[in-house]
Amino acid sequence: MAQDACPVKPEPTLSFTQGFILGQLSIVLLLAAFIKFFIFGDPPSPEATASLRATERRSRTLAHKKSLLSLRESHSRQAGQQPALSKKKSSILRPSPPPLTIGSILDKTYYKVDSHQPESLDWFNVLVAQTIAQFRSDAQHDDAILTSLTKALNGASRPDFVDEIRVTELSLGEDFPIFSNCRIIPVDEDGLDLTSGKAFDANMATREGARLQARMDVDLSDMITLAVETKLLLNYPKRLSAVLPVALAVSVVRFSGTLSISFVPSNPSENTPTKMTFTFLDDYRLDFSIRSLLGSRSRLQDVPKIAQLVEARLHPFVYLADQIGAGPDELKLIFSLLLSYPLAGILKRVPDARPAYKNLFSLGISIFYLVGLFDLWDGLRTMLISAAGAYAIAKFLRGSPYMPWVGFVFLMGHMSVNHIARQAANNPSTVDITGAQMVLVMKLNAFCWNVADGLLPEAELSDLQKNRRLTELPNLLDYAGFVFFFPSMMVGPAFDFAEYRRWLDTTMFEVPADVDPAKRPPTRRKRKIPRSGTPAMVKLVAGLLWIFAFLKLSAYFDYPVLLEDSFLDYSFLRRVFILHMVGFTARTKYYGVWMMSEGACILAGLGYNGVDAATGKVSWDRLQNIDPWGVELAQNTRGYLEAWNINTNKWLRNYVYLRVTPRGKKPGFRASLATFTTSAFWHGFYPGYYLSFVLASFIQTVAKNMRRNFRPFFLDPKTGAPLPSKKYYDLASWLTTQLTFSFAAAPFLILSLSGSLQVWARVYFYGVLGTAALMAFFASPARGALKRELEKRSAKAGVGAKAAVAVDGAAVAATAPAAAGGGGGKLRPGAEQHIGRSASSDSLASREPVMGITQDLEREFDDAMSEIRDFEARRRR
């Protein structure tokens, strides 16, 4: 009895000394890796760096060109609607001849844009060299340049931890720039080339308000050097606690590019003066040589990474983003997910008796992420508006049956405004608040329904509703902690308030009395949250591996390759392969961030999902949002979609599909339509989303008919066991599912209607044509012929056709408990209850939409027609 009352806790696998040594070795290895790969890592070659930066500048120029063209079109439409203002002409000046156009200017100067050869500028080079030589000579006898540099370097912007900066070397070089290949080209009013591979039309150029521009190549190979010395000061815990001497020399060794010179005439209507503009095109190259020296006694000389950091500051790009091929905001997102791990460890260690401290800590970290890391002041305001609005609606409309719907309309409407703003900004690589708001909408919409369920009698509620209902409104601090739970705030996963409250008061971790005390999950000290470091680290490592795969693959399979002209040079099969790899590469990014976010939630304890009473194994899959291998190895459409964005699927099922259906009735067409519409609007308003959703609905219907009519041929009609030929069916199903969804999901990446249709056309619309052909096949007499063949096959085996289908479903469902991993098939105490069905059987028997996409479009259409006929009949009566 005494032994039962005081169970003996299992001894740790490592002693304190072993754990201490292991921890110290881990730190040493991390420091060694940091020094090896960051401090002394080899820098990229100048050619690779120049090519990458030229590509970045070119992409920004093209984006700027698109925005200028759109603005010009809008201005031209506005100008056409407004009457022109007539100006009074001078009566003193003599009438002038007609104004000279571009064509007449070129004719009078005997210059042919299409055929004139680029000119040498030797005479101009001599004049420029003479001017630069005089400037260098004057600098030798005058300290004005040195004085100005010293004053600028030691200005008010110099940080406190940097000592006075002293210039030790200043060289203005010995060589001169060489200008060559001067040519005249027509450009539009924004400086964009009008020729671009086509013949020059002077009349059209005049109508478009074009002007002439001179362009010439510039090349300079020299050594222009600025060297400085200073000291880095450590003023904590007391002033000058440590001093690190630093010497740095930066030399410009080469510059090459194209200089454009334009004469911009005045515009009296806009009150702009005449001016001459000098600009360099975006394909320029600027190379540096950087020398460094750190320390006074033990010195580090010419550290490669210091050179790269300095060069990054000299170029208008973010250094790290250039190095690994990701955008700055994407790096911030990855950094926030990594930072969430040590912070989640701290959150877990806040005393269980102090839930308010947990809420305040989570709230503070989330505000730091939004404001300090992403600079999303507007995003913080957006989150506060949604949270305050949902709480106010739940409080003041609590007794109304329409309260959840009012909250739903408010939250979806507020999010739609931000979706439209993001679409107008057209910069998908930046992190704005819409991603976090999409997660918040799921949480707050469920919160409104949970409050409404709290007023209903339990007899009218399902098991899930009983588990999540809120009989009273939470206090504002608990509510704020729920809204701003930092491990999942930016990318999810979403969860209900009842789950958060059980995590907050630790009732989630109570183990039933029938669990063997020796098999209770291990905890540390007096905490009730079980140890979760190992499963969290597994998620972190897996997420980082997926992110690494994304960074490597995106260099070859980023979605813009589908729109390049070179894509058409490949064969059809190669194009299909590239299309599939582009989709896979895009998915790896989501795999990575979702798994990293889930791991942080597990480390905090919120991922706890009960303990297996037989084995004592703790499950941490409460907030699982993605099953990468379930997606990549899916053999049917339902399995593919159910493994993707799992929590969104749960939200659409529990708080849209089942809520639209009146109590006591089965969900029908209206429930499916409402779920589809909600899912589409929740994602945004890009046309590509709707192309994918509509096509996926037809694909779901075809896939269901395929499995219903072809799969039984590869199963034993009596037992439902797979035949030897089943492996070929599985391979064909997997290949068809993957390639079809690669086609259907392409618009989700391209987003625009024209771009999506262009990509589909480049692979000959194989997904659309294949789906249409199969729909026509199942609408023809061939479907009846397949059924008759199945009946003959079943009759020959001595069973009915319906029995054979039932055996098929039972055989698949029978494997579900084993696949679920519950020891002995018993439910884990504290875990969510799930129906023991596989994706295979569900794909045949279920009608619930997945990600808002209907399972059986034909049946939904029949239901719609039936509802319309019933409505007409009631109207006639």
Salt bridges, closest charged atoms under 4 A:
GLU47 OE2 - ARG285 NH2 3.76
GLU119 OE2 - HIS116 NE2 3.19
GLU169 OE1 - ARG291 NH2 3.97
ASP188 OD2 - ARG72 NH2 3.22
GLU189 OE2 - ARG72 NE 3.22
ASP190 OD2 - ARG72 NH2 2.28
ASP217 OD1 - ARG183 NH1 3.25
ASP219 OD1 - ARG254 NH2 3.65
ASP222 OD2 - ARG136 NH2 3.37
GLU229 OE1 - ARG166 NH2 2.63
ASP282 OD2 - ARG58 NH1 3.82
ASP287 OD2 - ARG285 NE 2.82
GLU311 OE2 - ARG53 NH1 3.05
GLU311 OE2 - HIS315 NE2 3.82
ASP322 OD2 - ARG53 NE 3.93
ASP329 OD1 - LYS332 NZ 3.93
ASP352 OD1 - LYS358 NZ 3.47
ASP378 OD1 - ARG381 NH2 3.46
ASP432 OD1 - ARG422 NH1 3.07
ASP453 OD2 - ARG659 NH2 2.94
GLU458 OE2 - ARG469 NH1 3.68
GLU460 OE1 - ARG663 NH1 3.79
ASP496 OD2 - ARG468 NH1 2.74
GLU499 OE2 - ARG468 NH2 3.67
GLU499 OE2 - ARG622 NH1 3.11
ASP565 OD1 - ARG762 NH2 3.87
GLU598 OE1 - LYS539 NZ 3.42
ASP621 OD1 - ARG828 NH2 3.75
GLU632 OE2 - ARG587 NE 2.80
GLU642 OE2 - ARG638 NH2 3.01
ASP730 OD1 - LYS726 NZ 2.65
GLU789 OE2 - LYS792 NZ 4.00
ASP808 OD1 - ARG711 NH1 2.68
GLU832 OE2 - ARG468 NH2 2.48
GLU832 OE1 - LYS650 NZ 3.75
ASP842 OD1 - ARG837 NE 2.66
GLU848 OE1 - ARG653 NE 2.82
GLU858 OE1 - ARG783 NH1 3.64
GLU860 OE1 - ARG847 NH2 3.15
ASP863 OD2 - ARG847 NH2 1.99
GLU867 OE1 - ARG670 NE 3.35
GLU872 OE1 - ARG875 NH2 2.77
